[in-house]
């Protein structure tokens, strides 16, 4: 494993395709455009099309765990999907960006990780966890921006994270 907060190139080609799907789904969510299976398949070359169900399943799990968005098939005949927010917070109580993407999804994941570590996590443990999710120090994320800035500026609404990082 590399040093904390460094970029680790992914060796698994399916994981790279999952990341492409996640980026694609986020873009569709932000622009409020329909998500069509045909469009998703176009992002894959023929070699990976047989893995479409697995790639979609894994991307769907990430969307739900990190962003609180559930991928649902809304029209089986056209194979079209929609991302539905699973956050039961009122819109004025949920941190989100100008596109309405819930930033509280990542916050909840971080809190869950801290909880599983006995309510304490070192900075190294936090970065190992974030790196596994595809967040790297100094590398801008499409939704959250640079993770360190996200933690410092968004998480003060959840000061317990900052406290654990400072220990």
C-alpha positions, 0 to 999 in steps of 0.5 A: 500500500502507498503512503497516506493520501497518495494516488494509487493506480487501480489495477483492476480494469472493472474498477476503472470502468465502475469509476467511469460509470460513477462519473457518468451517473453523477453528470447525468444527475447534475444535468437532470438528463435521463440515464439510458442503458444504451448510453452506459453501454457506449462508455464500454468497449466490447471487451467489457460489455459482458461485465455490464451487470457487475459494473452497474451493480458496483457503481450503484453501490458506490452511488448509494454509499457515498452520495445517498443516491439509489439507482432505480430502473424507471422504464424497463422497456427502454432500460432507463434509470433514475437516481433517487435521493435516499437522504431523509433530511429536509432540503434545508438541513442537508448540505448539498452543492448547487446541483442538489447533490447531497454532500452529507452522503460522504459525511455519513460514510466518514462518520460510519467509518469513525464509529466502526473504529470505536469512535476514534480514527487516526488521520492515516486510517481516514486517508486509507479509507478515503483512498479506497473510495477513490478520494486522494489528498491534493486530487480534486473530486468531481463533487466534493472538490479536494477532500482535505478542503471538504473535510475542513470546510464542510465538516465543521457542521459535524465537528466530531470529524475534525476532533478525530482528525486532530487527535 
